[in-house]
Amino acid sequence: MTPKHRFNRQLLSFLHSSPTPFHAVSQMSLRLEAAGFDFLEESKHWDLQPGRKYYTTRNGSSIIAFVVGEDGFGNGLRMMGAHTDSPCLKVKPNPEMALHGTLQLGLEVYGGVLLNPWFDRDLSMAGRVFYETKQGEIASVLLDFARPLLVIPSLAIHLDKEANCNRTVNKQLHLPALAGVGDENSDFTFRDLLQREIAEQMPELPLRQVLDYEMSLYDTQPAGLAGLDQEFIVGARLDNLLSCYIGLQALLEADTRTTALLVCNDHEEVGSGSMAGAQGPMLQSVLRRMLGDADKVVRAIDQSMLISADNAHGIHPNYADMHDSNHGPLLNRGPVIKVNANQRYATSSETAAVFRRLCQLEKVPVQSFVVRSDMGCGSTIGPITAAGIGVRTIDVGVPQLAMHSIRELAGAEDPHYLFRVVRRFFQLEQLFAGA
């Protein structure tokens, strides 16, 4: 088995095991622990040693892992950032609905979801549940139903003759998910459902009652390979668990000479403004604790660089006119440097030059993306982090199609391409001339 095939097989397993940001951080933590990374509690004193490896988490949905270089921080830090969250549908606090002989769950839209593909899918639920123990304490557990449980049925075309021409989705009226049969006299409650499932999956827990939850729906069809020669990766949450996995694997293979850091934040899809998001203080707090004082932070950041990795819009063959004709990234043609003159991406000519050189060293092809001049441009954690800590930053990503759909598509070559570049980046002893 080639390194690329091994990498992709492990990537598919990671995607399957990570239906929510909580599960993604849990999976990343397990892999870090197995590789000798020590867990740091934010509430305790940190005693960091050169050549050692560490990680910490916040809210169970964001994670920072790093290697303390044997050469200290004089040559700065090699950092990569990504995000753990993906657009999805989440269960409301009081979701129970009994209408016309059916039991339904009310759902809230998280992020910029492409809604139509969520209809007629075998959906399950996963997330974090807080509960009271039999001793009266509050505890939490990750829960995954891991089986088809819900469906959002489409309206038959006989009742909507314009469905293929002008279909609209009302988020309040059309998205409640069908859960079963029943009527207004049903005693069904969602919390009871969670309590029964936890008791069945984890009978050893001292569970008294479910207090609250954050549960998300997901497609039970696992990620896989497609295409005549398996040229494509298809699955949910490629944006942006694919980048998280790339950064994780690159960090696991980083040596201990230089300081390398991976940060994967939650809540990017809704603006990053949270305690665990890129606009929050998590990364700044970790850097202060790593370096000791404000002067050392400024000096180290001046010699540092961040690769902000978030998937790019590959050119869609059926909608090629939605791209600038000179900047339509192709699948399986290498990672994409994302550029925007208005700083929606944080790429500069300096950071792009460093990344292009890394691609040359790894013999990896590289592409550029600029949004059409008459269209708005999305953004990433790149500009947020660059503005927050003052670090040189580049925005890059693997090209993909169907972004924000329940099932996305990327090339099978590109993740390993980007992994090789980030791995080389983590090993660089000097980034900039004169450093």
N, C-alpha and C positions, 0 to 999 in steps of 0.2 A: 504494500500500500504506500502510495506517495505521500510526502508531507502535506500536500494540498488536500488529498482525499481524507487523510486522518484528521486534519484541521476541520474540514467541513462536516465530517461525521460527528465530531465532538461539538461543533457549533449547533447542529440540529438537536442534539441531546440537551444542550443548554437552553435553547429556545423552548423545547417541550417542557422542561422543568421550571420555567420562569413565566407563568401566566400573569403575574403582577410584579410591580417593583419590589414588593416585600420578598417574594420568592426569588427574584433575580439577585437581590443582595444576599439572601441566605445561601444561594448556590455559589455566588462568588466567594463568600466567606468560607464555605467548606473547601473550596479549591485553594484558597490562600492558606488556610490552616494546614492542609495537607502538604503545602510547599514550604512550611516552616515560618510563615508570617505569624507574629504575635499580636493578639488583640489588645487594643488600648481603649480603656474606658475613659470617656471624656471627663467624668467626674473625679478621676484620680490623677495623681502625679505621674508624669511621664519621665522616664529615664532612658533616653535614646542613646544607642551605641553605634559607632561607625561599623559598617558591614552587616548590620542587622536589618530585619525586614518586619514591617508593622502594618496594621490596618485599624481603622475605626469606622463606626457607622453612626448615623443619626436618623431617628424616626424609623429605623428598620428599612428605610427605602432609599437612602443615599449612603455611599461608601467612599472612603479615601484609603488607598493602599500606597505604601512607599518603601523604597529601599534607601537607607542612609548610606551615602557613598563613603568609601574609605578615604577619599580625598577631601572630605568635608563639603563645604558649600561654596568654596571659592570660585568654582567654575559654574555656579548656579544650579538650577534644577531643570531636568527634562520632564515636562509634564504633558499628560494627555487628559482631555476631558470629554465626557459623553453624558448621556442621560438615560435613566432607567425606566421612565414612563413612556406610555404610548397612548394615543387616542383610543377611547373605549366607551362602553356603557356601564354605569355604576348603579347599584341598587339604592333607592331612596331610603330615608330613615323609617318612614311608614309606608311600605310599598304595597301592602295587601289590597287587592282589588277583586271584587266578585261581580262579574257582569255576564248576563246572558248564558248562564250555566257553566261559566269558566272561572278559574282562578288565575289572576294575572299579578305580575310584579311591576310596579312603577319604576322607571329607570331615568337616570340623569345622564346627560351627555358630557363626557370629559374630553376637552380638547377639540381639535378640528376634525371630527370624525367624518369620513365618507360613509354616509348612512345606508344607502341602498344595498350594499353588499352584506349587511347584517341580517337581512330578511332571509327566511327559509334555511337557516343554518342550525346544526345541532350544537346548541350553546350549553356551556357549563359555567360554573362560578368558582372564584377563588379570591382569597384576600386575607385580611387580618381581623381576628375577633378578640375583643376584650371580654373577660368573664370574671365573676366572683368565685373564689374558691370556697370550699367547705369550711375553711378557717377564717373566712371573711376578708381575705386579701383580694386585690385586683391583679390579674395576670392576663397575658395575651398568648395567642397561638395562631400559627398560620394554618389556613384551611383550604383545601382544594377538593371539590366534589369529584373531579376527574371522570365525569361521565355525562352523557347528554341529559340535560335537565329542563331546558327551556327552549322555546322557539318563538320567533316573531314572524307570523305568517304574512305573506303578501296578500293583497286583495286580488281576487281572480280578474283576469283581463276582461271577462264578460261584464263585470261591473265597473270597469274602468277602461273604456275603449281607448283613452289617450295615454295609457300607461307607458307605451314605448316611445311616446313623443314628448310628453310633458308631465312626468311623474314628480310630484313633490312629496316631501315627508314632513309632517307636522310632529315635532319632537314630543309634544305633550300627548297628542291624540293617537299617534300611529306606532309608538315605540314600546308601550307596555308589552311585556313578554308573557306568552302563554305558559302557565306552569302546571295546570291540571284542570279537573272538572269540579264544580261545586256551585254553591249559591250564597246569597247574603246571610244564610244561617250557618255557614261553615265556621268552624272554630280554628281554621288555619291561621297561624302567625309565622312570620319569617324568622323571628327569634327562636321559636320552637323548632323550626326546621334546622337552624344552625346548631341548636343544642343537641338534637337527636343525632346529627351527623358527627359532631365532635365526640359524643359519647360512643358512637359506633366505631369511628376511626381510632380514637385515643381513649379507650376505657380506663386507662390508668390515671387520667387527669382528675384532680379533685374538683370537678365542675359542679357548682351550685346553680348558677344562672348566667345567661348571656346578658352582658350589659350594653355593648355597642359593637359596631363592625364597620369595615370598609371592604365591600365586596364588589368585584368587577366581573362582568361576563366575558367569556372568550370562546373562540371556535374550537371544538374538540378535535377537528382534523389536524394532525400534527404537521409540522414543517417537513419538507422533503425536497428532493431533486426532480426536475422536470426538463423537458426538451428531448430532441431526437438523440442527443448524446449526453443528456443530463447536464446541459450547459447552464441551467438556471436553479437558483434556490427560491422556493416559494413557501410562504408561511406568514404567520402573524408576528407582529412586533419586531420585524427586521429594523424598522425605525423605532428605537435605536439600540436594541439589545445586541444587534450585530456589532456595532462599534464598541459597546461595553465588553463584549467577548474578545474582540481584537485587542483592546487595551489590556485586558486581564492576561491573555496569553503572552503578550509582549512583555509585560512586567514580570511574569513568572520566569521568563527566559533572560531577564536582564541580569548583568553581572553586578558586583557590589563596588565597582570602582567609582562610579558616579551616582549622584542622587537622582532617582527616577520616581515619579509620582503619577498615580492614576486617580482621577476624581470622577465619579459617576453620580450626578445629582438627579433627584426627583423633580417633578413639576415643571419641566421645561416646556411641555406642550400647553401649559396654561400661564406662561409668562415668567416662571422661575422665582416668583416673589413669595417665598416661604422660608421657614426655619431650615428646611432641608434642600431648598432650591439654590441655584447659582447666584441669585441676588442676595441670599442669606449669608451669614458670616462664617459658614463652616470651613471653607478653604482658608480664609484669612486666619481663623483661629488655629488651625493645624500648622500653618506656616509660622506663626508667632511661636508656637510651642516647639517646633522643630529648630528654629533659628535662635530663639532666646530673647531678642529685643528688636525694636523698630529699626535701628540702624543696620543690623545684620540682615533683616528682611529686605530693606531697600537695596542694599549692596548685592544680595543674592539674586533678587528679582531682575536687576539690571543685566545679569549674565544668564538669564533663564529664557525659556520659550515654552509656549503651550500649543499643542496640537488639539484644536477643537474638532472632534470627529462626529459628524452627523450626516446621514445619507443625503446624497445629491439627486436632483431630478435628471434621470437618464432620458434621452430623447425617445419619445413614444412613436413608433413607426406610423401609427394611424393618426397622430396629432402633431406631426413634425413642425407645423407652423406655430406651435406654442413656444418654440425655442428660438433664440437668436441663431441665425444660420451658421455662425462660426463657433458657437459655444453649446453644441448639443452633445453631451457626454454619451458614449456608447457603452453598452454592457460588455464586460470582460475585456475592456481596453485600459484598465488601470484606475487608480484612485483619482478623484477630481479635486482640484484646487478651486474653491469658491471665492469669487471676487465681487465686491459691490462698492462703487465709488462713494455711496452714502453711508458706509460703515454698518450696513446690516450684516455683513460679514467682516471679520476683523483682520483679514489677510492684508499684508503689506508686501511691497516688492522685496523687502529684506527677508521676511519669513517665507515667502514663496520661493525665493532663491535657495534658501536652506533646504526646503522640502524637495525641490527639483533635484538638488545635488544628492540628497538621500536616495531618491528614486534611481538616479544614475548609478550610484554605488551598488544598489541592489538589482540593477538591470530590470527595473519595473517601469512599464509605461505610465505616463501621467497625462491628465486632461485638465481642461479649464472650463468653468461654468460662470456665465454672466447671464442674469435674467434679461429678457427682452426689455428694451428701454421704455416701452409703453405699458409695462406690467409692474405690479408691486412685487417686492422681494421679501421673502420670509427671513427669519433670523435664527440664531442659535445661542448656546451658552458662551460662544466665543467673544462677542463684543461685551457681554455682561461681565465676564471674568476679566477681560483685558482692562475694562474701565474700573473694576473693583480693586485689582491688585497691581495694575500698571505693568503687566507682563506682555512682551512681544507675543503675538498670537497669529496663528493661521487657521482658517476654516477649511476643512477637507471632508471628503466622504466617499463612500462607495456609491456608484450610480445605481438607482433602482427605479422601478415602475410601480404604479398603483400605490403611491405613498398615502398613508393614513387610511387605507382600506383594511378590512378585516383579514385580508390575505394579500401580502405584498410580494414583489418579485425582484430579485437581484441576480447578477451573474455569479456563477460558481467559481470563477477565477479571481474576482476582485477582492473578496475578503482576505484571502491569503496574500495577495499583493500588498494590501494596506498593512497587514500584520508584519510582513517583512520590513517595511519601511519604518514602522513605529518601533520595532525591535532594534533596528539599527540606530534610530534616534535616541533611544534610551541608553545606548552604549557610547554615544559621542562624548569625548572628553572636552572638546572645545566646539562651541557653536558659532561664535562670531570672531571676526578678525580683531586682534588686540586683546582678546579675553585672556 
